[in-house]
Amino acid sequence: AQLADYGAEVIKVEPPTGDFWRNRDPRLFHHFHRGKKSVVLDLPSPEAQAGLRKLIDRASVFLTSLPQSQLRALGLDYETLRKKKPKLIYAIVTPWGLSGPEDKRGDLGAYWGFSGMASMLAGAAPA
């Protein structure tokens, strides 16, 4: 949201089921995604992958939270995109880190549970 606040065109890619928080807590979703455009892409589909590549072709920044294994499978890993677009700013924001025992997890919901955010959002007192 902060990039959009500063005037950047931000396009959030969501699966056909939508972002988990869109329906869970619309206020929280809109707070963190204010000013962003949204596009629905079913990334396992070759057509959706082609659509995402078109977006990346005109982007300055690629920010993702997908695990590295999924990025590699989709051809969206840093090494692949750097060859095609050397000036692209590439950033991965993952709650599980890029290496270590949990690095292949893609379950953001579990992260919210582990971090205590889920209980805070549900109104429970922090442990």
N, C-alpha and C positions, 0 to 999 in steps of 0.2 A: 504494500500500500504506500510505503514511503516513496518509492520510485515514482509512482503515479502522482503522489502529492507534489513532487518536484517537477512534474510536467512530462515525464516519460510515458510513452505508449506501452502499457503492460498488458500482455495477453496471457490469461490463465487457461491452460489446457486441462480439461476435465474429462473423465471417462463418461460413457453413456449413463451410468448410474448417478453421476453428479458427485461433487465433493461431499465427503461425509458430513462436514459441518454445515453445509447449505441447508439441510433439512433438520439437523439435530439442534442447532442454535443459530437461527438466521441473524440475530443481532451480532453475535460473535463473528460469524462468517462475513457479514457486510463490513464490520469494523476492520478486519484483516485484509479484505479484498476490495475495499472502496477504491473507486477510480479505475479499476481493472476492466478490461474487456474479457469476455469469456468465450471459448470455443469448445465444442464437444468433439472429441476424437477417440475412436475405439482403436488404440494403438496396436493391437495385434493385427489389425487389418492393413494390408499393403497400401490401400487408398489413403487411410488416415496417416500412415507413416509418410507418404508422399506430401500430404497436406502440411504436416509438421515441418518437413524439410523446407517447404516453400516459405513457411513462417521464419525458420531459422536463417534462410538465405537473405532475408531483409532485416534481420535482427542485429543489434550491437551486442546484446547480452543474452546468454542462455543460462537460466537459473532453474535448477531441478532438485527434486527431493527423491527421485527414484534411486533404488540401489544400483550400484555399479554393474552388477550382473545383468540387470534388465537394460541398462543403458547400452552395454556392449551388444546384447542380443538385438537391440533395435538399431544399432549402428549410430548411437548418439553419445558414445563415450568420447572423452576429451581428445584422444589421439586421432580418432576418425574425423571429428568435426574440425580439429585444428588443421588437418591436411586440406580440407575443403575451404575453410574460411579462417586463415591464420590470425586475423585481427579480432575474432569473436572473443568476447569476455565470457569465460565458462566458469560457473560456480555450482557446487553441489552443497546443499544444505540437508544433512541427514541426521536424525536424532540418534542414530546408532553408530556413527563414525564411518570412516573409510576402511578401517582395518580393525581386527580384533574379533572376539568371539560372537559379537552380535551384528557384524557389518553386512550380512546378507539379508537381514530382516527388512521387510518392506511394510510392516504393519505399524502404521502411525498410531492407530488406536491403542495398541499395546504400549507404545511409548507414553501416551497420555496417561495410561494407567500406572506404569512404572514411575513416572515423574511426579505423580500426585495431582496433576492438572485435572484429571477426570473427576476426582472426588471434590476438588475445589469448585469445578464448574457445576457439579451436582449440588453444591451448597453444604457439603460436609466440612467439618473443621479439619485443618491440616493435622496430620499425625505427629 
